[in-house]
């Protein structure tokens, strides 16, 4: 059944595909889309397709009916069951006959991303998948010609030159709050005028603790982030600052700024999302209350802003913002990430994969918190890579890193 929302979009309405729709980024994106309107009152965005991992098929089905997406993808599960669930919810909502095209299987998100290129089905693909499994969908979205709003930092990090080579000028827009902030601040000067990029970090739940004090922290403590509500992997990576290391690599790749000119500063209030320092001594900061809906909206509407996407700072109340240098002894992950990026090729992929395996082991109670980054160091030291980066070489390197990490963790146990 053709969705009336899609039948006659206005000239300025953007058609959107959401990858990872049931996750934090995807659900907030739907909220942004529901509220965004053009000056004439028509919808600014319409959702044409959705995909998710399959851990929450009920939510995916509800999202499909709510948006009346034309295609729905699910990485795991049963196509018939999903189709029946959508039909049941559609009938209950007065949309009997609504039957989107269904893609089920490990390549569902890649198929949905590629589906964007058929007949102008999408202007924007938002990749909100978590982990390096987002690489193939990222490449498919770029190949489709749609604007790629990228929240899946891992696909850029492990794909590196592959992703950059596939992206046309202006096609890749960051959605991470830090990189969205940098993209906004960079509008204040030319590339030649940029001195440094400064990424801010909240410091996570363990800010101020020494390396010795981190030895006994628990998984529950690692998930108690003071600012952001994120999934297990990203929240743990924020606690170890691995996430900030990944963001440094991402900033290097997105903005072509050398690694030695990218800094990290701890800013517990998480209101200044990142800064650009220019050659004349001026520093431009992007500030807003912590709310991912703002960078999501900007990614969907780039280069234009979406009015009312999120709340602004309240200047009628006294407030203080503080900044602290990063404790590199307690949190060595940022330096380690820079080393992996300098070596290039598949080293960033090994960094990411080894960390993911170690994080799961930590939450399973098999290793301590400090063992996460220590294990990544050990695995990276054993890696050798071909100079030529391909999708297959990335997958092979990740497979090796996961297997080698598992072996090392077994020895620690």
Secondary structure, 3 states (H helix, E strand, C coil): CCCHHHHCCCCCCEEEEEECCCCHHHHHHHHHHHHCECCCCCECEEEEEEEECCCCHHHHHHHHHHHCCCEEEECCCCHHHHHHHHHHHHHHCCCCCCCCEEEECCCHHHHHHHHCCCCCCCCEEEECCCCCCHHHHHHHHHHHCCEEEECCHHHHHHHCHHHHHHCCCCCEEECCHHHHHHHHHHHHCCHHHEEEEEEEECCHHHCCCCHHHHCCCCHHHHCCCCCCCCCHHHHHHHHHCHHHHHHHHHHHHHHCCCHHHEEEEECCCCCEEEEEEECCCCEEEEECCCCHHHHHHHHHHCCCCCCCCCCCCCCCCCCCCCCEECCCCCCCHHHHHHHHHHHCCCHHHHHHHHHHHHHHHHHCCCCCCHHHHHHHHHHHHHCCCCCCCCHHHHHHHHHHHHHHHHHHHHHHC
